[in-house]
Amino acid sequence: MNQRALPRWVFIVVTAAAVVWLIPVVWMLSLSLQPNELLSRTTANTFLGLVPVPFTLDNFRAILSIGDTPRWFMNSMLVAGTSTLLVLATSTLAGYAFARIRFTGRSIVYPLVLAGLMVPEQVVFIPLYVMFADWNAHNSLPTLALPRVALPIGVFLMTQFFKDIPDSLEEAARLEGCGHARIFWSIMLPLATPMMMTLAIITFLYSWNDYLWPLVSAQRTDFFTITVGLAKIQGNFAQSQGLGQLMASGVLASLPVIILFLMFQKYILRGIALSTDK
């Protein structure tokens, strides 16, 4: 018998919580697949509105045909993808350095990095805006991605992970003549894959859902992200065009994150287990 098996009541509580959390998501999806003419009269036509009857894709066609929605979607993919790759690169390198390399000033620099966790992002908006304005860099995709590269929580997670790797692995590699670069690339990175996947999901989600910085930095519509673009559209036509298109925009903005989680959920769960099972 598994000594770590959870009591049955825990699974019941977790399942009930999951069902409660999923009901609004399913309802949003269902409303997005129903005609606006029907929703203008009622949102509870079939089983509290959870079953899309009659079924239609007109709301999604309307969203994709208005404004530059496909371009905004691609902008978000590029910004979130670039931010994620850069965060993984900087966080893994910094985490390995703080955890496995003794260098002068490490005990000072690492707390300063962690201090960034206590600084609200809104505090640095004005300095960031002025800095990129001095560089004449606003209304560009790199400007939307770069402020998210310095992620203190990423450095913290990777540092804690690398600290928990047994020293015997690194010592054996050094006996074979490996330096820091070879140890990092050939030993540490393969072991850190679950934690890196967890960090990638967190970063992608954070960047994809970001609204304030793209709203401040991008004044031209062709550089809007999906969150800013859909918000602009909703402000202009949501009340007149109906609830179905409003729900369709929510589904469209959420879909990539959901797909990404479903694809890499085993890595996320493994990374969480590694961070808690110490």
N, C-alpha and C positions, 0 to 999 in steps of 0.2 A: 504493500500500500504506500502511496506517495505521501511522505510526511509533510510536504508543503502544500498539499491539496487544500483549497479554500472551502469553507463551509458552504452548504447549498444555499443558505439564505443570502450569502454575498452575491452569488450569481443571480439570484432572483432580484435583488435590489439593483444590481448593475443593469440587468436586462430591462427592468422597469424604467430606470433613468434613461437608458438608450431609446426606448420607445417614446418617452415623453419628449426627448430632444429631437427625435426624427419627425414627429407629427407636424411641426411648422415647416420643415423642409419639404416633406411630401405634399403638404397643402400648397406651398408655393409652386412646386412643380405642376401640381394638378391645375391650379388656377391659370398658369401660363399656357396650358394646353386646351383651354376652353374658350369659346367665342366671347368677345367683348359684349356682344348684344345680350347674351345670356347673363353675363356677370353684372351688367348694368341693372338687372332686375333682382338677382340673388346670387350669393356665393355659396349656397348650401343646397344645390339642386340634387346631388346624389351622395348619400352617405356623408353628410356634413362637408361636401365639396371635395372629398379626398379622391374620388374617382372621376377622371376627366371624360365626362359624357355630356354632349358630343365632343369628339376629339378634333383638334385642329392645330396646324402649325403656323397659322397666319400671324400670330403675335411675334414669333421668332423672325418670320420673313419681314415683318414691318420694322423690327428693331435693326436688322441687318441692312435694311434699305435706307434708313434714315441717318443723315450725317455721315461721318467717316468711321462707323463702328468697326468694320474689319481692320482698318488701319490702327484704330485705338487698341484693338485686341492684340495686334502684332506688336505695337509699341510696348504694351504691358509685358508680353512674353519676352521681348528683348531686354527690357529694363530689369525684370525679375530674374531672368536667366543670367544676365551679366552680373548683377549684384550677388547672386548665389555663388557663382563660380569664383568671384573675387573674395567673397567672405570665406569660402572654404580654403582658398589659397593662403590668405593672411592669417586666418585663425589656426590652421594646422601648423603652419610655420612658427607662429608666435607661441602656440601651445607647446610645441616640441622644445623650443628654446627655453621657455620658462620652466618646463618640467625636467628636462634632461641635460641642459647645458648650464654650467656654472660660469657666470660672467659678472663683471663688476657692475653694480647698480641694480642687479636683478631684484633684490628685496625692496627697492624703491620704485622701480618701473612697474612691476606687477600690481602693487596696490593702486598706483595711479591709473592703470588700465581699468581695474575693477571699479574705481571711483566713477567711471563713466556710466555705470549702471544706475547711479543715483541722480544723474542729470537728466531732467525731462527734455525730450527732443525739441519741444517748443522753445526752450530757452536759447537754443543755438540757431533758430530760424533766421533771425535778423543778420547775425554775422555770416551765416552761410549765403544768404541772399546777396549781401553786399560783396562778399568775396567773389562769387560767380559773376556778379554784375560788373565788377572791376575787370574781370577776364573776358567780358562780353560773351559769356558762355551759356546764358539762359536760352530757352527754346532749343534744346538739344537733348538727345537721348543719353549721352554720357553724363550730363549734369543731373539727370533724374536718377541715375544709378550710383554715382560715386559717393554721395553722402551716406549711403547705407553700407559702405564697405567696412568701415570701422565699427565692428559689432563686439562690444565687451563681453556679452554673454557667450559668444562663440569662442573667444579666447579662453574664457573660464572653463567651458565644457571640455575643450580639447586639452587644456592644461591638466585638469583633473583626470582625464582619461589616460594621458601619457604617464602621469605620475603613478598610476596603478599597474602599469606594465612591469613585470618582474625584471629586476636589474640583470638577472642571469642571461636573458636573451641578448641584451646589449653587450654584456661582457663576452659572450660567446662570439658575437659578430666582430668585436674588436680583436679577439684572438685570431680571427681569419683575415685581419688586416683591413677591415671596413672602417671608413670614417663616418662622420656625422651625416653627410649627404647620402651615402649608401645605406646606412642604418635607417634613416628616415624614409627613404624611397622604397626599400626592399622589405623592411620589417615593420616599421611603425604604421605606415599608411595602410597596408593590407589588414592589420589588426584593427585599425580605427575605422574601417568601412561602415559598420553599423552606426557609430556615433556621428560620422560625417553625413550619413544619410539623414539622420535625425536633424542635424544642424541645417542641412540643405532644405528640408521641408519647412523648418521654422523660418529660415531666411526668405525662401520663396513666398511663403504665405504672408510674411510681414511686408515684403516689397510689393507683392501683387495687390494687397488690400490698402496700401498707402494712398492717402488722399490729400493730405495737407501740403506736402512738399511738391507734388506735381501741380496742384492747384496754384501754388505760389510761383513756381519756376516756369511753367509752360503757359504762355499767353496765346500762342498760336494753336488753332484747333488741330493742325496736323501733327502736333507733338503731345496731344492729350493722351493720357492712359485710359484704360477702359473705365476705371472708377470715376475719373473726372468727366469723361465724355458722356457716360450714361447719366451722371448727375445733372449735367447741362441739359441733356435731352429731356429728362423727367421734369425739370423745372419749366420747360416750355410746353410740353404736350401731354404729360401724364394724366392730368385731370380730364382733358378733353378726349383723349384717345382710349382710356379705359384701364381697368385694373390688370387685365391680361398682359398687356405690353409691359406694365410696371413689374409684374412677376417674372416675365420672360427676361427682362434685363437683369434681374437678380440671379436667375438661373445661369444666364450666360456668363456673368461675372464670377460665379462660384464654381462652374464646371471644371476648369483646369486644375484647381486646387484639390477638388474631390478625386479626379482621375489620378492625379499625382500621388495622393495618399493611398488609393487603392492599389496602385502599382508597386509602391515601396513600403507598404505597411509592415511587412515582416522585418525590414531593416529598422524601422522606427521603433517597433516593440522591442527588438533586440538591443537597440541603443538605450532605451529607457531602462531595460532590465540591467544592462551593464552599469548604468549610472546609479542605480539604487541598490544593487546586490553587492554590497561591499562589507 
